Amino acid sequence: MARVLVGVKRVIDYAVKVRVKPEKNGVVTQGVKHSMNPFDEIAVEEAVKMKEKKLATEVIAVSVGPTQSQEVIRTALAMGADRGVHVEVSAAEYDLLQPIHVSKILAKLALDEKADLVILGKQAIDDDANQTAQMTAAVLDWPQGTFCNKVEKTDAGLTIAREIDGGLETIKTKLPAVLSADLRLNTPRYATLPNIMKAKKKPLKKVTPKDLGVDTTPRIEVISVEDPPVRQAGAAVADVDALVAKLKAGGHI
Amino acid sequence: MSQLRSKVITLYKHLQYLGRDYPGLNGPQKFRKQVHDAFMKNKDEQDPKKIVALLAQGRYLAKEVEALYSLKKYRTVKQRYND
């Protein structure tokens, strides 16, 4: 195993309360704290651990997005990645960028950088699509190990424990492969200030989707973004008869 | 002595940096003030042994805060996606 490619996404911080814009065409991102997607942090940590165990020689962090996405690449570099690739997409285009585009970009980069393993977070906490890893594997025609709980190197490939409903499933894959990290794969390390400063000296390459030959014309149009429905207030009833009458009136019995 | 001094400054900077994410209303301000006060309280300490002990205490605190952040994040994400 030589190179590991890790995808990182800049999302609104997990602790921030997300608000919908009054125009209902998206959520408020101006002046809101952003950070690396928690699942991507786990993916970076796993790649860095592999490097520390000498299973990998180089860890490359990739992010697709506007200029600010470089922040999360820096964080990944501070956590121990060796170099970064920033695929620059304009903010307007980024709003309509879909996992299909990202997976094509990642697949192209994985081939260009001669990566043997691609590790991604299982989903981003902003759009919750949970599609990028699966589609990247499909585009590359590589085996996939999704929702990884444990990854171990064996002779020819990897043994992966996957999180499934009510338990774990163990699978074996050959390399190269695409993995997606679930929550319990590991505990990500904290990017300390000295490491962030050191990360500024690590190389960061900038490319555009056009350089990679990937068409990012939007396939969708956002019609409306709405808040989730607010829970209706309940009411106290005097006795059982009143309750039954209310339920009947509501058509529940 | 000068080596210890730089270690103390590094620890102070690290704690101040960690404080930026401290949870709660005015959490960062409160935490950073507390760190500042704790350092000021011991600013006249001259005994190298005591300074080393205080450094160890500070590093322990930093680890605890890092663990707190990671646990908070884990719990929030788990609650949203795994329960």
Interface residues (C-beta under 8 A of the other chain):
Chain A: Y14 A15 P38 F39 Q123 I125 L183 T187 P188 Y190 T192 L193 P194
Chain B: T10 K13 H14 Y17 L18 P23 E66 Y69 S70 K72 K73 Y74 T76 V77 K78 R80 Y81 N82
